[in-house]
């Protein structure tokens, strides 16, 4: 006898506490042994997720409560990983919308809620972080209702059940005056308000692939929900590809979820979420079905990418010195492998075999891919991110974004001024009682390229910035890019203290003495709008005469730290970022290349 099932997705804006809440649910469901050491944000298993404190990939877990199996899917909160949210919502029958009691609904709350309402889900609203000093739970709840009405929710959806909670303290309550004990009210809400899965176990098998995983022993593992029918370990099944081609294969292994582990099971029927091995060519959105009566499910539609950049083989003078994978074939294979699991990514071949056009949802989406590849030992170079234009009704249009800033009062003026220069239009401004102001803008996606670093400097790292795709509109004209030129090294060698000290008044450096440089490498930012070539390898001419003044103790200004994100934001149209496992360098496109491109 199989247990009754509930399938729930947890959706929210970034940093509203999804993953921490899942931790609390797992702990209270008895997933971990007594005395077992449990890391924080146990669902963020990826190295980059742990470092940045964000969820990048959607993941699922399962807990048992009152003889019911509750499948919980944790989703990312960043707009750049919206593709993950979209595909997961097809696996579940209900969702939990988490809203911060202090911040209320944010841009990404709107995005995920819109997707959930389009799927016909009836969300449960959870106001989180109510134990914070500035928390205003009822105010946040009113804003959520306004958002439901704004997004055109029907009467049934607007009558949403709600709870108050603190994921960190591990309690949920139905009313603010209730005793704060544990997560039981939330578990009860899942059983009460999330409908059991619909699907007929007697019909032919239909399982939709929503997530892909890989094991060295089993090869590709597909994870998805069984919409109809029953699947058994060892049975023959058919995979219906995107192009309607049918491939038959055997289910070599069938696994269910228990806590964070996968457990071998003999069979599973409609409504369950399972992992299946044996389909090496399966991709996201495709259907595993009965070989005698193959019936495909509708493919998963994902919003189109809005940003693209060129990935190319590294051809700098230092090429091949630090990376393990450096050829165009290795780069191509890795990018196409990413396509298998990253649904919002697009890759196009160019007329050059060494260059690939990669399109994604935003700078963060593409930046995470670059960082992942770099850590895996790849060496390559990328161009400036460019927005993707579209024709709408015969008119060339560009993507626009909704931008919400949460900034200290003293930074409001400089933010409004800078966004005005970038063609941003202010929609709303709300001053809160804690000395912070919330600003809402509509801005072309072009205007946001390179803005994050500037914004962090304007707010001294204290500002919060969030944006999500709005729509395509007519092109808004020129946007002022970077004001200053760059300092370029005009010979290969090692940067010296002497040369850098002499050139310090020309601008700010990105390198330190002892850094190896080459001709055409960008070593700093010029004080003036034009570019300047410098000799940073010049050494002091030594004589046998001692200087009368003696050597004063001199120090260089601290260099600007060029992280990968900052470098991607900084570069101009005729510049590249060279990415290797050990270094991130900026360089100018060589004149030879430019001439070749003109011909």
Secondary structure, DSSP 4 states (H G I P E B T S, - for coil): -PPEEEEEEEEESTTSSHHHHHHHHHHHTT-SPTT----SSTT--SHHHHHHT---S-EEEEEEETTEEEEEEE---SGGGHHHHHHHGGG-SEEEEEEETTT-S-HHHHHHHHHHHHTT--PEEEEE-TTSTT--HHHHHHHHHHHHHHTT--HHHHS--EEEEETTTTEEESSTTS----SHHHHHHHHHHSPPPP--TTSPPEEEEEEEEEETTTEEEEEEEEEESEEETT-EEEEE-TTS-EEEEE--EEEEEEBTEEEE-SEEETT-EEEEES-TT--TT-EEE-SSS--PPPPPP-PPP-EEEEEEE--STTTTSS-SB-SHHHHHHHHHHHHHH-TT-EEEE-SSTTEEEEEESSHHHHHHHHHHHHHTTB-EEEE--EEPPEEETTEEEEEEEEEEEEEEGGGHHHHHHHHHHTT-EEEEEEE-TTSEEEEEEEEEHHHHTTHHHHHHHHTTT--EEEEEEEEEEE---------S-EEEE-S-EE--HHHHHHTGGGEEESS-TT-EE-TTEEEEEESSSS-EEE-TT--PPP-SSPPTT------PPPPP---HHHHHHH--TTEEEEE-SS-EEEEEPPHHHHHHHH-
